[in-house]
Amino acid sequence: MAPDPSSPPGGLVPPRVLLADDHPVYRDGLRMMLASTGAVEVVATAADGVEAVVLAGRLRPDVVVMDLQMPKLGGIEATRRIVAAHPGTGVLALTMHDDDESVFAAMLAGARGYLVKGADQGEILRAITAVASGEVIFGPALAGRVTAYFARLATLRPATEEAFPQLTAREREVLDLIAAGLPNRAIAERLVLSPKTVRNNVSNILAKLQVADRAEAIVRARDAGLGR
């Protein structure tokens, strides 16, 4: 039988893992599943972000498996604090949220991996092993979107950053689609965002560009080479 690629090679110590999730049934089920494999050592569990930060500092795990929506302190901020204080600890986000904002917020906070709940045992073990080794890993459903997002940013960056440095990367992306004539609903579908998020981005763009309406924003954007 071929060896399991998620199991540590003979003689190597399995990664030490802290699990942080506010749902006790899921948290305990994940702990038992991981412990049963022998491929990782679950050193502790945390029910909220504050506890995760405290335990990460005390136990110095190799990997923190982090839910994003938790009480007291959210997973994004908990990730940021853990990575800043303990660079040797990797964070793997394991959450029910697969929208772009959550993915990139986690990455910007310092997470080295991102999986959506529903990932099977093999996927979770491979991701923990990868993060413990210093690699960056995304679930199969997210990898293509992440690649496409950064490829699109690479094409937008020269024109948009020069012309509109006050905009965020997401706002520049939305402005490019506005300049191309897309309505909010089409922009939401193209970028896999909620309509409310797109409306908020459009409002921010108008305010930052100091324009009166969408039409004036389109003129400004097209003059800068966007929307083509």
Order of alpha helices (4+ residues) and beta strands (2+ residues): beta-alpha-beta-alpha-beta-alpha-beta-alpha-beta-alpha-beta-alpha-alpha-alpha-alpha-alpha
